Amino acid sequence: MSVYEPIAKILAQDAGYEAQIQYDLLGEIDSQTESIINEFCNNNVPPNKLQEIEKIKQSIQQGVSRKDKDSRVDIFIYKPNTNEELYIDITTAKPNKKEFRALRRKMLRWCGLRFSQNPEANIKTYIAIPYNPYHPRSYVRWTANECDLQNELLIQESFWNQCAGEEVYEKLLNIFREVGLEMKSKIDQWIKAKSR
């Protein structure tokens, strides 16, 4: 996981965006908004991120700028050309149902934290899966239905392209292939030396 964050940051900065990894999103969620978030996460209705964000925005009270249990964001990207703030959590390729639920709750809480500081902020929160383990088939995992697939989940190309602001995924793959070929003999030598 640790390699994905710096690469995403480099891509975003190269596109002219502000980017930080392990960013602390400060704010405070009042009890009424916390109840609304809990309701979204505990009901059996299919998620609708855009409607949920709007309800959080309407409910949230101005809060103190402080750390929260869900403050840590893997990647924060600010796009000045669109005034968008992206808050991204990178996860494993095959999260189980419980993990998706926890990530979804965190995304909704990030909305509450940010709106408690600026109710007009143009934010998007995402769960990112850096690669599709089912490629070339689409990412289809029944546990993913715990989130709004269209508005909350970035998989493979959509993640890397969102960070870079353009289609960059194929170029990125080619770079990894080149580095892999260059490093293969060094890695083989290192493994032989360690096995003696």
Secondary structure, 3 states (H helix, E strand, C coil): CCCHHHHHHHHHHHCCCEEEEEEECCCCCCHHHHHHHHHHHHCCCCCCHHHHHHHHHHHCCCCCCCCCCCCEEEEEEEECCCCEEEEEEECCCCCCHHHHHHHHHHHHHHHHHHHHHCCCCEEEEEEEECCCCCCCCCCCCHHHHHCCHHHHEEECHHHHHHHHCCCCHHHHHHHHHHHHHHHHHHHHHHHHHHHC
